[in-house]
Amino acid sequence: MMGRAGRRHSLLARIGDLALTVLAVGGTVCVVLVPLAFFFDISLILFKTGSMGPTIPAGSLAVVREIPASQVRVGDVVTVDRTPLPPITHRVVDIGAGEGASRSLTLRGDANESNDAAPYTVANVRLVEWSVPRLGYAVRTVSNVYAMSAITIGTAAIVTWAFWPRVPERRTSRRRSSPSRSDQAGPGSGVPPSSSGATPRGDSTVGRLFVVLAVLPGVVAAVLATPGRARADTTEDVTRSRHLTLISVGDRDRMSNMTPNEPVPWQVGVLAQTRQPGTVSISLSARGPLAADPDGLQVMAAICAMRWVQGACPDGRGEQVLADGPATRLAAHSITLSSMPTDQQRWVLVTASLLANSTASGSADLVVMATGSGDQASADGRVGPLPRTGTNLRTPVLAGTGALLGGLLLMLVTRRHRIRIRIKQQ
């Protein structure tokens, strides 16, 4: 009968085969989804806020498909781009005419009491096909660098296990004293080695190779295809002094996790409360290591008499007061952007970005300063590149490569050790 060690080995082998099968199925699904996303414009988005609740609560993962705006119908849930602001996903409540293929869409979140501030004129949108509640949290967790490292190390372990040298298993007989036919067979006996009960490795190796080839591309696709966010979490911070009020509006998370070629807006409203007429001066400065790097942070600024909506001045009188350029010019000394009477208000739209292929690190503090009527107030906006623990795949790749090389080295040492034992036994 099979011994306890044999049964344990058989159980572990079955568990390993089951794990490989599950991973192969998941990898195959990911491999299939990649061409679907490429050829049919299908992608995934995460809902960070609950503006579409309870239909699509916060933390949901949704599948979206890009379609022309002319195909949109009232009641559809769509994602529209708002460059330089992040995309937004809401329900269509009205459709207006636009130029050519464009349409003017009025959107509203199911959880909001009013429509969005202004219609969106777009030529293409991403239609939400279906969504799964809370699945976004799991995807976001897996997108973490530690999870990706664990995935790559696990994949390396699977590859090592799949090609690990195995000792052929022999069937045991109740009569251990009598040698089997294979034991009596010599080199010239004509008895094939497989008749001894040894498990042939050809089919097993091919099967494992097939499974590994299905797992690896799937893991790579799952790691690289990180879903985007459906909507930014914009916050407002109010700073008050004796006569001045500054309202800072921006997505703090997006500002501190910038990626190259993706401008990030931040606006500051300046208001004065004084009975005596006067003038308020508005300036912009930057400090920090990121601002000192000429190839790093880029900044531009514009002024409007009203609050900016979707990157546009509502009265059409927005004025660019600082051309796009390196933040180093703001690090040496502050630059005066504008001035205003104390009975008016100004809204400063600061757009920060990183150059393509930027390797800048650290952070920078953008400071909007208002000075007037014997008073002074400031609003800070901290910006920085996406941490290297985000989309940078160096850590998981190095971890997986190290685990794979370590497993292969251990496999080589084990094989040589077994060869030496067989030579000694002969």
Solvent accessible surface area in square Angstrom, and as a share of the most:
residue,aa,sasa,rsa
1,M,154,0.69
2,M,108,0.48
3,G,39,0.38
4,R,176,0.64
5,A,72,0.56
6,G,29,0.28
7,R,129,0.47
8,R,131,0.48
9,H,86,0.38
10,S,34,0.22
11,L,104,0.52
12,L,106,0.53
13,A,32,0.25
14,R,173,0.63
15,I,94,0.48
16,G,16,0.15
17,D,68,0.35
18,L,117,0.58
19,A,48,0.37
20,L,7,0.03
21,T,74,0.43
22,V,93,0.53
23,L,69,0.34
24,A,13,0.10
25,V,88,0.51
26,G,35,0.33
27,G,4,0.04
28,T,66,0.39
29,V,77,0.44
30,C,32,0.19
31,V,61,0.35
32,V,76,0.44
33,L,87,0.43
34,V,73,0.42
35,P,55,0.34
36,L,62,0.31
37,A,43,0.33
38,F,152,0.63
39,F,142,0.59
40,F,120,0.50
41,D,73,0.38
42,I,45,0.23
43,S,49,0.32
44,L,57,0.29
45,I,8,0.04
46,L,22,0.11
47,F,7,0.03
48,K,61,0.26
49,T,26,0.15
50,G,37,0.35
51,S,14,0.09
52,M,0,0.00
53,G,13,0.12
54,P,127,0.80
55,T,77,0.45
56,I,7,0.04
57,P,48,0.30
58,A,35,0.27
59,G,5,0.05
60,S,0,0.00
61,L,16,0.08
62,A,0,0.00
63,V,20,0.12
64,V,0,0.00
65,R,88,0.32
66,E,75,0.34
67,I,9,0.04
68,P,55,0.35
69,A,1,0.01
70,S,50,0.32
71,Q,100,0.45
72,V,4,0.02
73,R,150,0.55
74,V,97,0.56
75,G,33,0.32
76,D,36,0.19
77,V,15,0.09
78,V,0,0.00
79,T,0,0.00
80,V,1,0.00
81,D,81,0.42
82,R,41,0.15
83,T,112,0.65
84,P,30,0.19
85,L,39,0.19
86,P,15,0.09
87,P,40,0.25
88,I,6,0.03
89,T,1,0.01
90,H,1,0.00
91,R,65,0.24
92,V,1,0.01
93,V,58,0.33
94,D,79,0.41
95,I,55,0.28
96,G,28,0.27
97,A,99,0.76
98,G,31,0.30
99,E,155,0.69
100,G,72,0.69
101,A,66,0.51
102,S,23,0.15
103,R,65,0.24
104,S,25,0.16
105,L,0,0.00
106,T,23,0.14
107,L,0,0.00
108,R,87,0.32
109,G,0,0.00
110,D,53,0.28
111,A,57,0.44
112,N,51,0.26
113,E,165,0.74
114,S,73,0.47
115,N,71,0.36
116,D,24,0.12
117,A,90,0.69
118,A,34,0.26
119,P,73,0.46
120,Y,10,0.04
121,T,95,0.55
122,V,21,0.12
123,A,42,0.33
124,N,77,0.40
125,V,3,0.02
126,R,54,0.20
127,L,29,0.14
128,V,20,0.12
129,E,75,0.34
130,W,147,0.52
131,S,36,0.23
132,V,52,0.30
133,P,79,0.49
134,R,168,0.61
135,L,73,0.36
136,G,3,0.03
137,Y,80,0.30
138,A,50,0.38
139,V,34,0.19
140,R,126,0.46
141,T,90,0.52
142,V,70,0.40
143,S,32,0.21
144,N,69,0.35
145,V,5,0.03
146,Y,169,0.64
147,A,27,0.21
148,M,8,0.04
149,S,16,0.10
150,A,63,0.49
151,I,51,0.26
152,T,28,0.16
153,I,77,0.39
154,G,30,0.29
155,T,13,0.07
156,A,5,0.04
157,A,56,0.43
158,I,30,0.15
159,V,21,0.12
160,T,15,0.09
161,W,77,0.27
162,A,1,0.01
163,F,61,0.25
164,W,56,0.20
165,P,11,0.07
166,R,54,0.20
167,V,86,0.50
168,P,56,0.35
169,E,89,0.40
170,R,148,0.54
171,R,210,0.77
172,T,72,0.42
173,S,65,0.42
174,R,208,0.76
175,R,185,0.67
176,R,178,0.65
177,S,110,0.71
178,S,61,0.39
179,P,80,0.50
180,S,56,0.36
181,R,176,0.64
182,S,25,0.16
183,D,94,0.49
184,Q,129,0.57
185,A,28,0.22
186,G,36,0.35
187,P,155,0.98
188,G,78,0.75
189,S,54,0.35
190,G,72,0.69
191,V,31,0.18
192,P,74,0.47
193,P,118,0.74
194,S,74,0.48
195,S,62,0.40
196,S,21,0.13
197,G,20,0.19
198,A,25,0.19
199,T,76,0.44
200,P,93,0.58
201,R,97,0.36
202,G,49,0.47
203,D,120,0.62
204,S,38,0.25
205,T,44,0.26
206,V,102,0.59
207,G,34,0.33
208,R,34,0.12
209,L,78,0.39
210,F,146,0.61
211,V,28,0.16
212,V,5,0.03
213,L,107,0.53
214,A,19,0.15
215,V,2,0.01
216,L,62,0.31
217,P,61,0.39
218,G,1,0.01
219,V,22,0.13
220,V,83,0.48
221,A,15,0.11
222,A,51,0.39
223,V,18,0.11
224,L,106,0.53
225,A,63,0.49
226,T,74,0.43
227,P,16,0.10
228,G,39,0.38
229,R,110,0.40
230,A,0,0.00
231,R,69,0.25
232,A,6,0.05
233,D,59,0.31
234,T,74,0.43
235,T,55,0.32
236,E,90,0.40
237,D,67,0.35
238,V,70,0.40
239,T,55,0.32
240,R,180,0.66
241,S,40,0.26
242,R,175,0.64
243,H,45,0.20
244,L,0,0.00
245,T,10,0.06
246,L,1,0.00
247,I,33,0.17
248,S,5,0.03
249,V,10,0.06
250,G,6,0.06
251,D,11,0.06
252,R,84,0.31
253,D,48,0.25
254,R,44,0.16
255,M,1,0.00
256,S,46,0.30
257,N,42,0.21
258,M,2,0.01
259,T,36,0.21
260,P,53,0.33
261,N,104,0.53
262,E,90,0.40
263,P,46,0.29
264,V,5,0.03
265,P,11,0.07
266,W,4,0.01
267,Q,20,0.09
268,V,0,0.00
269,G,0,0.00
270,V,0,0.00
271,L,48,0.24
272,A,18,0.14
273,Q,90,0.40
274,T,40,0.23
275,R,238,0.87
276,Q,130,0.58
277,P,123,0.77
278,G,33,0.32
279,T,86,0.50
280,V,0,0.00
281,S,42,0.27
282,I,0,0.00
283,S,18,0.11
284,L,0,0.00
285,S,27,0.17
286,A,5,0.04
287,R,130,0.47
288,G,35,0.33
289,P,91,0.57
290,L,0,0.00
291,A,0,0.00
292,A,67,0.52
293,D,49,0.25
294,P,84,0.53
295,D,97,0.50
296,G,0,0.00
297,L,0,0.00
298,Q,18,0.08
299,V,0,0.00
300,M,58,0.26
301,A,1,0.01
302,A,15,0.11
303,I,12,0.06
304,C,2,0.01
305,A,47,0.36
306,M,90,0.40
307,R,91,0.33
308,W,23,0.08
309,V,42,0.24
310,Q,45,0.20
311,G,25,0.24
312,A,56,0.43
313,C,15,0.09
314,P,67,0.42
315,D,56,0.29
316,G,68,0.65
317,R,197,0.72
318,G,38,0.37
319,E,108,0.49
320,Q,99,0.44
321,V,44,0.25
322,L,13,0.07
323,A,63,0.49
324,D,88,0.46
325,G,9,0.09
326,P,52,0.33
327,A,1,0.00
328,T,41,0.24
329,R,71,0.26
330,L,1,0.01
331,A,46,0.36
332,A,86,0.66
333,H,124,0.55
334,S,61,0.39
335,I,43,0.22
336,T,92,0.54
337,L,13,0.07
338,S,26,0.17
339,S,61,0.39
340,M,2,0.01
341,P,57,0.36
342,T,10,0.06
343,D,124,0.64
344,Q,84,0.37
345,Q,69,0.31
346,R,42,0.15
347,W,15,0.05
348,V,0,0.00
349,L,17,0.08
350,V,1,0.00
351,T,16,0.09
352,A,3,0.02
353,S,18,0.12
354,L,5,0.03
355,L,76,0.38
356,A,56,0.43
357,N,143,0.73
358,S,20,0.13
359,T,117,0.68
360,A,8,0.06
361,S,76,0.49
362,G,41,0.39
363,S,36,0.23
364,A,1,0.01
365,D,21,0.11
366,L,1,0.01
367,V,7,0.04
368,V,0,0.00
369,M,58,0.26
370,A,0,0.00
371,T,59,0.34
372,G,10,0.10
373,S,44,0.28
374,G,76,0.74
375,D,23,0.12
376,Q,104,0.46
377,A,9,0.07
378,S,40,0.26
379,A,6,0.04
380,D,65,0.34
381,G,0,0.00
382,R,137,0.50
383,V,1,0.01
384,G,4,0.04
385,P,21,0.13
386,L,41,0.20
387,P,66,0.42
388,R,119,0.44
389,T,77,0.45
390,G,23,0.22
391,T,96,0.56
392,N,49,0.25
393,L,51,0.25
394,R,170,0.62
395,T,75,0.44
396,P,1,0.01
397,V,81,0.47
398,L,114,0.57
399,A,30,0.23
400,G,9,0.08
401,T,63,0.37
402,G,41,0.39
403,A,35,0.27
404,L,55,0.27
405,L,108,0.54
406,G,39,0.37
407,G,13,0.12
408,L,69,0.34
409,L,113,0.56
410,L,107,0.53
411,M,27,0.12
412,L,81,0.40
413,V,85,0.49
414,T,28,0.16
415,R,106,0.39
416,R,139,0.51
417,H,103,0.46
418,R,68,0.25
419,I,82,0.42
420,R,154,0.56
421,I,70,0.35
422,R,122,0.45
423,I,113,0.57
424,K,171,0.73
425,Q,142,0.63
426,Q,184,0.82
